[in-house]
Amino acid sequence: MNLLSNKKLLYLLSFIATIIFSIIPGIGMKIDGTYRFFGFPAQWLGYYGDGQFSFEVFGLLLNFLVFSFFLILLNKILKKILEI
C-alpha cells in the first residue's frame, strides 16, 4: 500500500513540514535587527514588531509545493527500496 496515496495526508504533511521548517532558527527563521522572517526555502511571513506582519502567499505556496514534491519523491524511493 502506498502511504501517500491519500492526497489529504500528503497535503497535511506538506503543510506541517512547511510550518516546522519555517520556525527552525538558522534554517527557516532569519533575524535582521528587530525584524524576523520565516520560511524555507522561500520567505512567507515577516514580523516587524508592534504587531505588524507581512504575509506572502506565493512564498507559502512555493514552500508547500517543494515539500509536497520531496514527500512524493521520498515515497517513491522508499516504495522501490521496500519492493526488493
C-alpha positions as CSV (number, residue, x, y, z in Angstrom):
1,M,0.0,0.0,0.0
2,N,1.2,3.4,-0.9
3,L,1.4,5.6,2.2
4,L,1.0,8.9,0.4
5,S,-1.7,7.7,-2.0
6,N,-4.2,9.7,0.2
7,K,-3.9,13.3,-1.1
8,K,-5.2,14.7,2.2
9,L,-2.4,13.1,4.1
10,L,0.1,14.4,1.6
11,Y,-1.3,17.9,1.9
12,L,-1.3,17.8,5.7
13,L,2.3,16.5,5.9
14,S,3.4,19.2,3.4
15,F,1.7,21.9,5.4
16,I,3.2,20.6,8.7
17,A,6.7,20.4,7.2
18,T,6.3,24.0,5.9
19,I,5.4,25.3,9.3
20,I,8.1,23.3,11.2
21,F,10.9,24.2,8.8
22,S,9.8,27.8,9.0
23,I,10.3,28.2,12.7
24,I,13.7,26.4,13.0
25,P,16.3,29.1,13.8
26,G,19.1,29.3,11.2
27,I,17.1,27.3,8.6
28,G,13.7,28.9,8.3
29,M,13.9,31.8,10.7
30,K,16.1,34.7,9.9
31,I,16.6,37.7,12.2
32,D,17.6,41.1,10.7
33,G,17.8,43.6,13.6
34,T,14.4,43.6,15.2
35,Y,12.7,42.0,12.2
36,R,12.0,38.3,11.9
37,F,11.4,36.5,8.7
38,F,10.1,33.0,8.4
39,G,10.1,30.5,5.6
40,F,12.2,27.8,4.0
41,P,13.1,27.8,1.1
42,A,11.1,31.0,0.4
43,Q,10.1,33.6,2.9
44,W,6.4,33.7,3.5
45,L,6.0,35.5,6.9
46,G,7.6,38.6,8.3
47,Y,7.3,40.1,11.8
48,Y,8.3,43.7,12.2
49,G,7.4,44.3,15.8
50,D,4.4,46.1,17.4
51,G,2.0,43.5,15.9
52,Q,3.0,44.3,12.3
53,F,3.2,41.3,10.0
54,S,3.7,40.7,6.3
55,F,2.3,37.6,4.6
56,E,3.4,36.4,1.2
57,V,1.0,33.9,-0.4
58,F,3.4,32.9,-3.2
59,G,6.2,32.1,-0.8
60,L,3.9,29.9,1.3
61,L,2.6,28.2,-1.9
62,L,6.1,27.6,-3.2
63,N,7.2,26.1,0.2
64,F,4.1,23.8,0.2
65,L,4.8,22.6,-3.3
66,V,8.5,22.0,-2.6
67,F,7.7,19.9,0.4
68,S,5.0,18.0,-1.5
69,F,7.4,17.2,-4.3
70,F,10.0,15.9,-1.8
71,L,7.5,13.8,0.1
72,I,6.3,12.3,-3.2
73,L,9.9,11.6,-4.2
74,L,10.7,10.1,-0.9
75,N,7.6,7.9,-1.1
76,K,8.7,6.6,-4.5
77,I,12.2,5.9,-3.3
78,L,11.0,4.0,-0.2
79,K,8.5,2.1,-2.3
80,K,11.3,0.9,-4.7
81,I,13.6,0.0,-1.8
82,L,10.9,-1.9,0.1
83,E,9.9,-3.9,-3.1
84,I,13.4,-5.5,-3.3
